[in-house]
Structure formats: structure tokens, C-alpha cells
């Protein structure tokens, strides 16, 4: 239920006006796909000027929806569902794929990434492009997440002055704010799961190789994977089922057709009963502890056997993993840019760096490009030292996950996904969200985050991590938890949490306090 303070929020007033307008429109004149598409566009037009979650709406989306409404015969599992794509994923039509960079505002390739073609074949309406941390956070080591020169700063719908995590910021916020039910993100080491957690939605990083990466602006072919962000576990499962599959042009997907499943059909409310699950408490995310303990108790009541994992596996720190990724960034970006739209003039990472320097007022005003510059200095990824570092990173990630599973006799791992959203800080950069995505990112293994509660009005998520190709298991465990958990508070679009009715009174002087006379 919305409180009086929430109803007075300027953004909420706009939201209510748009909802009333939609309810009073003659929607019966439209088919269900067109109605859903027009409704989503109306919500974006009213809320996006504040949230900056969407970079562009595809002008062909309504025509696409009308064509779906005219289609006869069997309909796909996503028939008429509007979906936003993170703007590093290509889609045919007039929209460019920018990765948030002004260097790619003319990158209209007019080709569907294989995952997008699969979504269309299942009946989805590709609504447009979601904002992101520019170049998927591969440009700068400064933590200022959710900003791009093309799309501006994505805002957290729970508190507009809070960070969104990254890099799939716009995709997560669009789902959290109700602009769409499903959006697609990409993940290298937490870029789906962290924004999903801090914005209170479901996010799934699949096994590397389950979904094709072709026609997606890359960071590292050894770590990148796309995945769904959704309002519920079931919707994420439907989207992943559609997206998964082998692509001859992406060698990593050679096993995908054999390993993929109907993830939505496999969901069960009783999936937690009798299942041994390892609990990772080390590296806990401050602010999530109370909700995490409540989530564990709920899983116990559902029949799960929880085993505390005592020791954190030894792995290199995140900065070492970043160096491994940088070793591949230059070669993968160079290859992508060379194959981008003919109108693009930045055909290599070196030319992107120059473009940013030439347009520093727009591109470098918020944060720099030290990671790009470091990537230019890294030796070839084929250099034996680079190969050894990459193999060590993957081995450490896999040994960490498989070792915890085997040593404790468990089938999956759970942990708090991330801390609650930190304040936006354009001066100093943001603090770390203490996410748990690095193990899965290093290993290329699946990682699901599901909302588990809130801390002082800000969402926190619970992570389910498992071995390679365990998407079906993780989704079913997450679904059983979600169904037992029940509903959570929706975003209320506060300008800050300090103005919420729960917190604002606590910041005032206590009327009962007696002060000594001076």
C-alpha cells in the first residue's frame, strides 16, 4: 500500500496520472500485444525523464506488436511481451547500439543478435534500448555506476539519490519501476546480479556458453554472457529458455543445445524440500544480514538443509581479475568495432580513446578511461603470461565453487547478493556494493539473485550459485523461495530515503529529550 508521503512524491504523481490515462483509454481497439506495448511506452514517457533507464524506444515497436496481434496459429511463450535490451546488444531496425558512448551513436547495424532473434521468434516485442554504465564499466576504475554519455545517470526508483550498481543499470531499473516485466542485461563479473539486487528484481547470469554473445559489444569473450532481468523468477525462466541455444558463430555455445532445458516447466514450489544448500557468510554485504537470516530461516521451514561453509576459498582479489579481463578487452573490442556499422569512425579501441579525449567535455566529465588506457598497454592475450593468468582465474573460480559444493555435500550455494544501494557520489565515486558475483564470473558458472527483503527501505537480494549448467536447479530453488517469501514493498520513488515516513522522523530532534540549560 502506498503511504501519503509516497503519493506526494513528484514522480509518483506522474506515475498515477499516466496510469489513470491508460485506464481511461479506448484500449479495446487494440489487440493484447499492441495494448501492452502502448502501455509500456506510456510508462516510459512519463517516468524515464526522471529515471533515465531507457535510452531509446524503437519506433517500429507498435507496428511489430500489431503484426503479432494479426498472427494466427500457435503463439510463442513471450507473445506480445515488451522487452528492453541493454544498449550493448544489437537489434535490427533504426536504433543504434551505442554501449552508452557517443562514439557509437551512428552504430546502426540493422542485425539481430541471436538472442534477440530468439526472443522475436517467441513473440516478444523489442521495445527499445536500456541505459547502462558506459562500455559496460570497462572504461574506468572509478566507481560511478549507471552513467553513460548517451543516456545520463540511471536513478534508483527506491531513492533517486542512490546508486543502481552496474553495468546493466537501466535494464534492472526498468523492471523495478514497472516499465517492462523483462529486460536483457549482460554480465562479466556481476553486471546483471548486482543491479538486480540493489533495485529489487530477479537477475540471472547463466553459464558462459548457454546464450550466444554474437553482435554484443564485448569486454572479454572468456567472461561475458547475456542474461535475463525480470520481475519474477518464472518470467526470468521463460526468457532464459527462449534465449538459450547453440550458435555456430560463437564456439563457447557448442554444448548449449544439449544442456538447455525448459526452465519454466521445471519450477516447483517444493524444490527446497530435503535439498542440502551451502551458506556463504564470509564477505557478507553490510545491511543485508537481517534479511539474509530471515531468508535462511524461511528456507529451513521449506525443508532445506542448510550447511554453514566455514572457510572462504583462496582466490586472487578483484583487481587481479580485472587485469585478466583487460588482457582480452582490446582484441575483442577491436574485432567488434571493425565489424560495426560503416558510419562508425572509431574502428579500434585506440580510436575510441582518442575520440573520448577529443570530446572530453561530454565523455570524460564524470569519469576517465584509465582501464581503456591500461588495456592498450597489456601484452597480447595470446602471450603465455596472459594465457596463464586467464587460466588461473577460471581455475580458481571453478575450484572455489566446486570445492565448497563437494566438501560440504551440497548442491548449491547461497549468499547475500550485495549491500543496499550506496549514495550517488559524483565527487568521490561510489563505495563498493560488496557483491558476490566474482566467483561465478571467474568460473563462468550460473548465478541467480532473487529479492529477499529491504533494509531501511532499500532492496537486498539473495544469491543462488551452482556448478556449470545448473540453471534449472537454481531457478527452481529461487522460485520456491520466492513463492514462500511473498510480496515485497514496491518502489516509491523517494528523492532520498531520508524523506521516507519511516526514516524522516528519526532525523528530527526528539521532543521527549530534556536538554540541560546553558
SEZAKOL-705625 format. One record per residue (C-alpha): residue in three letters; x, y, z. Coordinates in steps of 0.02 Angstrom, whole numbers, padded with zeros to 5 digits, always signed. Layout:
! SEZAKOL-705625
ALAXYZ/...
END
This chain:
! SEZAKOL-705625
UNK+00000+00000+00000/UNK+00066+00173-00043/UNK+00091+00294+00101/UNK+00037+00476+00099/UNK+00217+00532+00083/UNK+00243+00418-00066/UNK+00086+00486-00150/UNK+00156+00662-00131/UNK+00316+00613-00222/UNK+00328+00709-00388/UNK+00374+00552-00483/UNK+00231+00454-00405/UNK+00108+00590-00454/UNK+00166+00573-00634/UNK+00152+00384-00622/UNK-00027+00393-00556/UNK-00079+00518-00690/UNK-00009+00405-00826/UNK-00096+00252-00751/UNK-00264+00341-00745/UNK-00241+00395-00926/UNK-00205+00216-00977/UNK-00358+00151-00885/UNK-00469+00276-00973/UNK-00401+00247-01148/UNK-00505+00152-01278/UNK-00384+00005-01271/UNK-00517-00116-01333/UNK-00475-00050-01506/UNK-00304-00132-01491/UNK-00250-00313-01481/UNK-00161-00375-01324/UNK+00016-00356-01394/UNK-00018-00179-01453/UNK-00103-00134-01288/UNK+00044-00199-01187/UNK+00167-00107-01299/UNK+00074+00059-01293/UNK+00057+00044-01104/UNK+00244+00014-01084/UNK+00284+00162-01195/UNK+00167+00273-01095/UNK+00252+00223-00932/UNK+00423+00256-01007/UNK+00371+00427-01073/UNK+00308+00479-00901/UNK+00442+00403-00789/UNK+00601+00397-00893/UNK+00636+00585-00887/UNK+00671+00555-00702/UNK+00742+00379-00705/UNK+00847+00385-00865/UNK+00829+00196-00876/UNK+00789+00193-01063/UNK+00900+00266-01199/UNK+00776+00248-01343/UNK+00609+00172-01392/UNK+00607+00077-01556/UNK+00486+00172-01672/UNK+00440+00008-01756/UNK+00384-00074-01591/UNK+00198-00036-01611/UNK+00197-00098-01790/UNK+00284-00256-01730/UNK+00152-00278-01594/UNK+00010-00253-01719/UNK+00086-00387-01831/UNK+00090-00506-01682/UNK-00094-00472-01647/UNK-00135-00518-01827/UNK-00038-00680-01816/UNK-00141-00839-01810/UNK-00096-01012-01751/UNK+00013-01063-01605/UNK+00089-00920-01507/UNK+00259-00916-01427/UNK+00291-00910-01239/UNK+00330-00722-01245/UNK+00190-00673-01365/UNK+00162-00485-01354/UNK+00281-00458-01207/UNK+00378-00293-01222/UNK+00563-00318-01186/UNK+00704-00192-01169/UNK+00883-00233-01222/UNK+01037-00165-01136/UNK+01111-00047-01265/UNK+01263-00154-01300/UNK+01152-00285-01384/UNK+01112-00264-01568/UNK+00937-00270-01641/UNK+00879-00243-01819/UNK+00789-00080-01851/UNK+00832+00104-01841/UNK+00910+00110-01667/UNK+01099+00115-01646/UNK+01191+00004-01523/UNK+01293+00130-01426/UNK+01360+00046-01268/UNK+01317+00217-01197/UNK+01459+00301-01293/UNK+01444+00450-01410/UNK+01573+00361-01518/UNK+01438+00235-01569/UNK+01283+00345-01591/UNK+01283+00301-01778/UNK+01310+00115-01750/UNK+01151+00058-01838/UNK+01198-00118-01893/UNK+01019-00174-01933/UNK+01053-00350-01872/UNK+00981-00452-01729/UNK+01095-00532-01603/UNK+01049-00717-01600/UNK+00969-00698-01429/UNK+00860-00558-01499/UNK+00809-00664-01647/UNK+00756-00800-01524/UNK+00655-00675-01422/UNK+00565-00615-01578/UNK+00530-00794-01633/UNK+00449-00823-01462/UNK+00333-00674-01492/UNK+00422-00539-01392/UNK+00409-00356-01442/UNK+00581-00274-01440/UNK+00530-00110-01361/UNK+00696-00018-01361/UNK+00865+00004-01278/UNK+00904+00017-01093/UNK+01037+00131-01022/UNK+01196+00058-00947/UNK+01360+00102-00868/UNK+01456+00161-01021/UNK+01555+00023-01108/UNK+01484-00095-00975/UNK+01602-00020-00845/UNK+01756-00070-00945/UNK+01816+00110-00967/UNK+01859+00172-00793/UNK+01907+00100-00624/UNK+01817+00242-00535/UNK+01655+00177-00461/UNK+01518+00284-00534/UNK+01394+00158-00597/UNK+01244+00181-00711/UNK+01306+00334-00805/UNK+01333+00348-00992/UNK+01362+00498-01102/UNK+01216+00446-01213/UNK+01089+00406-01077/UNK+01144+00506-00924/UNK+01133+00440-00746/UNK+01011+00297-00710/UNK+00914+00329-00549/UNK+00863+00202-00419/UNK+00671+00201-00407/UNK+00676+00167-00220/UNK+00777+00326-00188/UNK+00829+00436-00332/UNK+00991+00489-00248/UNK+01050+00308-00229/UNK+01161+00210-00346/UNK+01096+00074-00462/UNK+01252-00033-00471/UNK+01308-00085-00645/UNK+01329-00111-00781/UNK+01152-00170-00827/UNK+01081-00024-00728/UNK+00944+00031-00848/UNK+00883-00147-00875/UNK+00861-00176-00688/UNK+00782-00007-00653/UNK+00661-00026-00799/UNK+00596-00188-00723/UNK+00595-00121-00545/UNK+00496+00034-00595/UNK+00369-00068-00693/UNK+00417+00000-00864/UNK+00431-00180-00926/UNK+00421-00352-00846/UNK+00577-00420-00932/UNK+00738-00339-00990/UNK+00902-00413-01051/UNK+01070-00372-00974/UNK+01249-00432-00991/UNK+01367-00491-00855/UNK+01556-00505-00843/UNK+01580-00512-00654/UNK+01415-00459-00577/UNK+01340-00336-00702/UNK+01170-00424-00700/UNK+01162-00484-00520/UNK+01220-00327-00430/UNK+01097-00204-00512/UNK+00959-00332-00496/UNK+00992-00347-00309/UNK+01001-00162-00268/UNK+00845-00124-00372/UNK+00741-00267-00302/UNK+00718-00379-00455/UNK+00768-00553-00515/UNK+00929-00569-00614/UNK+01006-00724-00694/UNK+01186-00739-00752/UNK+01186-00904-00848/UNK+01331-01024-00878/UNK+01451-00948-01003/UNK+01407-01033-01167/UNK+01220-01057-01137/UNK+01174-00897-01231/UNK+01263-00829-01384/UNK+01365-00667-01368/UNK+01370-00630-01554/UNK+01328-00449-01601/UNK+01352-00389-01422/UNK+01483-00256-01382/UNK+01613-00359-01287/UNK+01728-00341-01139/UNK+01802-00517-01133/UNK+01746-00671-01227/UNK+01806-00777-01081/UNK+01688-00695-00956/UNK+01544-00604-01044/UNK+01369-00677-01051/UNK+01196-00603-01077/UNK+01052-00650-00964/UNK+00875-00600-00912/UNK+00819-00475-00781/UNK+00637-00495-00732/UNK+00501-00455-00607/UNK+00484-00638-00555/UNK+00584-00798-00562/UNK+00456-00876-00680/UNK+00474-00734-00805/UNK+00663-00748-00797/UNK+00650-00936-00826/UNK+00538-00911-00979/UNK+00656-00782-01052/UNK+00811-00889-01023/UNK+00727-01041-01101/UNK+00696-00938-01258/UNK+00870-00857-01263/UNK+00973-01014-01235/UNK+01044-01114-01380/UNK+01196-01151-01486/UNK+01265-01028-01613/UNK+01394-01092-01737/UNK+01475-00920-01740/UNK+01503-00922-01551/UNK+01611-01076-01511/UNK+01575-01060-01325/UNK+01395-01116-01357/UNK+01437-01284-01434/UNK+01355-01377-01288/UNK+01207-01259-01265/UNK+01077-01356-01365/UNK+01118-01514-01268/UNK+01119-01428-01099/UNK+00974-01308-01112/UNK+00805-01352-01038/UNK+00629-01287-01015/UNK+00670-01192-00857/UNK+00494-01128-00826/UNK+00420-01303-00836/UNK+00545-01365-00708/UNK+00496-01239-00574/UNK+00424-01313-00414/UNK+00359-01236-00254/UNK+00431-01383-00157/UNK+00605-01376-00234/UNK+00687-01331-00068/UNK+00623-01485+00024/UNK+00765-01600+00075/UNK+00896-01507-00027/UNK+01067-01475+00051/UNK+01125-01297+00020/UNK+01288-01216+00073/UNK+01280-01047+00160/UNK+01419-00923+00119/UNK+01426-00796+00261/UNK+01603-00734+00226/UNK+01618-00569+00134/UNK+01443-00525+00194/UNK+01360-00370+00123/UNK+01330-00244+00264/UNK+01147-00201+00282/UNK+01087-00368+00217/UNK+01120-00476+00370/UNK+00947-00470+00450/UNK+00857-00505+00286/UNK+00980-00645+00247/UNK+00949-00731+00414/UNK+00762-00716+00386/UNK+00782-00792+00213/UNK+00882-00938+00283/UNK+00751-00971+00416/UNK+00616-00969+00283/UNK+00712-01096+00178/UNK+00732-01208+00330/UNK+00545-01203+00357/UNK+00525-01256+00175/UNK+00630-01410+00212/UNK+00803-01354+00153/UNK+00954-01425+00244/UNK+01074-01278+00266/UNK+01260-01307+00294/UNK+01370-01163+00351/UNK+01530-01153+00248/UNK+01670-01111+00368/UNK+01814-01056+00259/UNK+01820-00937+00112/UNK+01915-01015-00035/UNK+02079-00933-00081/UNK+02068-00829-00240/UNK+02156-00678-00310/UNK+02072-00512-00273/UNK+01957-00423-00395/UNK+02096-00311-00462/UNK+02189-00465-00523/UNK+02033-00525-00612/UNK+02016-00353-00692/UNK+02192-00369-00763/UNK+02143-00537-00838/UNK+01990-00459-00919/UNK+02092-00311-00984/UNK+02205-00433-01073/UNK+02059-00478-01187/UNK+01968-00311-01197/UNK+02074-00233-01332/UNK+02069-00380-01452/UNK+01883-00411-01429/UNK+01834-00227-01443/UNK+01946-00204-01595/UNK+01860-00351-01679/UNK+01686-00286-01638/UNK+01723-00107-01694/UNK+01799-00166-01857/UNK+01633-00253-01894/UNK+01519-00113-01834/UNK+01411-00002-01945/UNK+01501+00080-02091/UNK+01461+00254-02023/UNK+01562+00221-01864/UNK+01731+00308-01874/UNK+01804+00234-01715/UNK+01862+00066-01783/UNK+01978+00017-01640/UNK+02000+00041-01453/UNK+02141+00164-01487/UNK+02024+00272-01593/UNK+01891+00265-01456/UNK+02019+00330-01331/UNK+02061+00472-01450/UNK+01876+00509-01479/UNK+01849+00523-01291/UNK+01997+00641-01273/UNK+01932+00747-01418/UNK+01759+00753-01337/UNK+01818+00761-01157/UNK+01686+00887-01104/UNK+01549+00761-01140/UNK+01636+00594-01119/UNK+01763+00621-00981/UNK+01673+00745-00869/UNK+01611+00612-00746/UNK+01750+00481-00751/UNK+01902+00444-00856/UNK+01962+00298-00962/UNK+02107+00226-00864/UNK+02050+00046-00896/UNK+02047+00075-01084/UNK+02219+00151-01073/UNK+02283+00005-00970/UNK+02206-00116-01095/UNK+02311-00037-01232/UNK+02469-00074-01132/UNK+02429-00256-01092/UNK+02526-00382-01193/UNK+02434-00489-01319/UNK+02305-00608-01244/UNK+02399-00745-01336/UNK+02556-00706-01238/UNK+02596-00855-01124/UNK+02586-00745-00969/UNK+02413-00681-01017/UNK+02353-00857-01056/UNK+02420-00920-00890/UNK+02336-00778-00794/UNK+02170-00810-00879/UNK+02176-00997-00848/UNK+02223-00968-00667/UNK+02072-00852-00643/UNK+01950-00976-00719/UNK+02027-01121-00621/UNK+02017-01025-00457/UNK+01835-00980-00484/UNK+01786-01158-00529/UNK+01886-01236-00388/UNK+01808-01114-00265/UNK+01629-01159-00312/UNK+01656-01345-00343/UNK+01764-01361-00188/UNK+01631-01286-00075/UNK+01498-01396-00153/UNK+01597-01557-00135/UNK+01674-01526+00037/UNK+01505-01487+00113/UNK+01398-01612+00018/UNK+01283-01476-00051/UNK+01206-01448-00223/UNK+01204-01258-00223/UNK+01269-01107-00127/UNK+01176-00957-00056/UNK+01239-00787-00001/UNK+01180-00608+00016/UNK+01193-00535-00159/UNK+01252-00359-00117/UNK+01239-00217+00007/UNK+01091-00097-00007/UNK+01116+00040-00136/UNK+01252+00164-00092/UNK+01228+00352-00114/UNK+01272+00425-00283/UNK+01436+00520-00265/UNK+01495+00612-00419/UNK+01641+00689-00321/UNK+01724+00538-00241/UNK+01646+00394-00335/UNK+01535+00262-00257/UNK+01579+00137-00124/UNK+01585-00047-00166/UNK+01420-00142-00159/UNK+01512-00296-00092/UNK+01430-00406-00221/UNK+01452-00595-00228/UNK+01465-00607-00418/UNK+01654-00629-00433/UNK+01660-00818-00402/UNK+01531-00854-00538/UNK+01608-00726-00654/UNK+01781-00801-00637/UNK+01716-00977-00663/UNK+01588-00941-00798/UNK+01457-01025-00687/UNK+01273-00977-00660/UNK+01217-00853-00527/UNK+01036-00807-00486/UNK+00984-00664-00372/UNK+00808-00651-00301/UNK+00739-00508-00193/UNK+00738-00559-00009/UNK+00686-00400+00081/UNK+00734-00222+00118/UNK+00848-00130+00237/UNK+00778+00040+00286/UNK+00675+00042+00127/UNK+00813-00014+00007/UNK+00810-00186-00076/UNK+00932-00328-00043/UNK+00940-00493-00136/UNK+00989-00673-00102/UNK+01107-00763-00222/UNK+01095-00944-00279/UNK+01257-01007-00358/UNK+01290-01179-00430/UNK+01402-01280-00547/UNK+01404-01268-00735/UNK+01235-01295-00821/UNK+01138-01290-00656/UNK+01017-01153-00712/UNK+00866-01266-00692/UNK+00911-01308-00513/UNK+00949-01129-00463/UNK+00791-01059-00542/UNK+00685-01192-00456/UNK+00766-01157-00287/UNK+00744-00971-00313/UNK+00563-00995-00366/UNK+00522-01100-00212/UNK+00600-00966-00101/UNK+00510-00826-00193/UNK+00341-00911-00177/UNK+00365-00941+00009/UNK+00429-00764+00038/UNK+00275-00675-00029/UNK+00264-00497-00093/UNK+00382-00354-00050/UNK+00363-00164-00046/UNK+00365-00088-00221/UNK+00474+00064-00259/UNK+00402+00229-00200/UNK+00514+00348-00297/UNK+00577+00449-00149/UNK+00701+00584-00188/UNK+00802+00509-00044/UNK+00767+00379+00089/UNK+00788+00517+00217/UNK+00619+00589+00163/UNK+00528+00424+00187/UNK+00398+00417+00327/UNK+00497+00275+00407/UNK+00661+00372+00419/UNK+00618+00558+00415/UNK+00554+00563+00595/UNK+00713+00480+00657/UNK+00817+00626+00591/UNK+00723+00757+00692/UNK+00763+00807+00872/UNK+00673+00701+00999/UNK+00531+00800+01079/UNK+00548+00695+01236/UNK+00733+00732+01261/UNK+00768+00854+01402/UNK+00913+00967+01366/UNK+01018+01047+01505/UNK+01004+01235+01523/UNK+01151+01334+01463/
END
